């Protein structure tokens, strides 16, 4: 298990990370979210042992990850780190050797991954000759070439078309099923919802929300209720305490409520209507929750 306990990090007078704690299990796909400058990359770099925390600890299976154990880690940074004028094979094999692989091992693994990503023909091409999407594929396989136990992916779907996004998703799931610990950050909330078992949202260097995705949605107070039926009018809902907004979408009313305690009052309001064809509590999207949390006043 990857355990991050009360880590803090400052750069001069700026406190980038303030007492962050997370436990991430093997086989888990974990989302670390936040606006730019929230502290995500600093947390990643402390896990990777690129920088040391000022306080707190980062442990894997109860032990500190040393420079000699860097092969445990794989990292796809948001800013790509490929050598543009070097051939794909030359630099990826070199990266593999830095992680303790032999030349033969690295070449065999590279061939397997190039075939999986359907880019075998680019093996001896310079990176600058590849499209943005294919460069992203090469950067991804560079991160996982040495079969690491902990894989950190920062905006892994940048520049990919829908088919390649699907390929990446499938590989991420395969790695998780094989017991890898996967942490990734993305501003594509639909992808986070689809892939992540648990997630945390950071703001100003602190965790402001953490847990299982479904539990977070269930606990989110503000809800939308979708209502269809005959004889419904805006005034049927407008006077109810706890109704925050009402919107008409074709034949459907979207009633935004403060929390689920308002639902009985909504049911009472429509009880006398001749026909009600729909009364559904809409599950909030992660995008809605994220925007709401980023806008709340929070004391860290």
C-alpha positions, 0 to 999 in steps of 0.5 A: 500500500502507498501511504502518504502521511501528513506531508507538507512542502514549502517553496520559499514563503509559499506553502504548496502542500499542507499536511496531506494524507492518503492511503492508496491500495494496490489494484486501485485507480485513484484520482487526484484532482484540483485546479492549477496550482492546487499542489497535485504535482508537488504531491506527485514529485514527493511520491517520486522522491524527486523532492523531499517533504519538509515534514511527513512521510511517503511509504510503500508497504511500510518502507521509504522509497529510496533512489535505489528503488526508483524502478518501483515508480513510473511517471507520465508528466503533464509536460512531456519529457521526450527527446524530440530529435532522438529515435523512439527506440533509442531513448525508450530503451535508454530509459528502461536501462536507467530503471534496471532493465537489460538492453534485451529486456527493454527491446522486447518490452518495447516491441510488445508495447509498440504493437499494443499501441499499434505504432510499431512503424514508428520504432525507428522514427524521431519523436519530432516526426510523430503526431501529438497523439503518437508522441503521447503514446510513446511517453506513456509506454516510456512510463510503464516500460519497466513494469512499475508497481506505482504508476502516476499519470498526469493528464494522460489523455492529452492530444488523443482521439477517442479510439486512443483514449479507449486504448489508454483506458483499457490498458490502465484497467489491465494494469490495475487488475494486475495489482498496480497502484495507479494515481492519475490527474485529469481535468476530464471529469467524465474519465475520472468518473469512469475509471476511478475507485476513489478520489481526492480534490485538492485546493490551496495545498490541502485535501478538501474532499476525499473518498469513494466516488459514489459516496461523494455523490450520495453525500453531495447536498445539492440535487436536481429532481426531474419531473414530468406530468400534466398541469405542472406550473413553476409556481407549484415548486417556487414557494417550497422552502429548499428549492434553489432553482427551477428550469423548464426543458421541453416537457421536463421540469428541472428542480434544483433542491438544497438537499434530499429533505426537500423531496417530500415537499415536492411530492406533496406539491404534485400529489393532486396533478392528474398524471405524473410520468416522471419523478427522478432524482438526478445524480450530480456529476463529478464536474458539478461537484468539482466546480462547487467545491472550488467555489466554496470558501474553505479554511485549510 
